[in-house]
C-alpha cells in the first residue's frame, strides 16, 4: 500500500529538508539508501513500533506501508508533517493488486 502526500501549495517547500527535519525531531529511527537515484528512508516510529519507507517522488512524499503497519504511526507522521508546514496536504491512497498464485 502507498500513501502519497502532496502539498496543495508547494511554493517554498523543500520536501527533502522537511522530511529530514521531521525524522530528526520525531521519535524516529531512520536510515537512508545512498545508492538510489531518489531519496528513500526506512523509518521506524519508536513510540508505535510502526515501520515504513518514505520516498520523495514527483513533488510528493510517498509512504510505502507494510500490511503490519498500524494507522497510529502513519497518523502521527502526517500530524507532524502538517505541524511543520503552513500548507494543506492532499492524501492519495494506492493499493496494488496482489497477483493470484496458481
DAZI-V478110 format. One record per backbone hydrogen bond with DSSP energy under -0.5 kcal/mol. CO is the residue of the C=O (numbers start at 1). NH is the residue of the N-H. Records with the same first field share a line. If there is no record, write none. Layout:
# DAZI-V478110
CO = NH / NH
This chain:
# DAZI-V478110
1 = 65
2 = 4 / 94
3 = 5 / 63
4 = 6 / 92
5 = 61
6 = 90
10 = 13
12 = 14
13 = 15
14 = 18
15 = 19
16 = 20
17 = 21
18 = 22
19 = 23
20 = 24
21 = 25
22 = 26
23 = 28
27 = 46
29 = 44
31 = 42
32 = 34
33 = 36
39 = 56
40 = 33
41 = 43 / 54
42 = 31
43 = 52
44 = 29 / 46
45 = 49
50 = 45
51 = 66
52 = 43
53 = 64
54 = 41
55 = 62
57 = 60
60 = 57
61 = 5
62 = 55 / 64
63 = 3 / 65
64 = 53
66 = 69
70 = 74
71 = 75
72 = 76
73 = 77
74 = 78
75 = 79
76 = 80
77 = 81
78 = 82
79 = 83
80 = 84
82 = 85
88 = 8
90 = 6
92 = 4
94 = 2 / 96
97 = 99
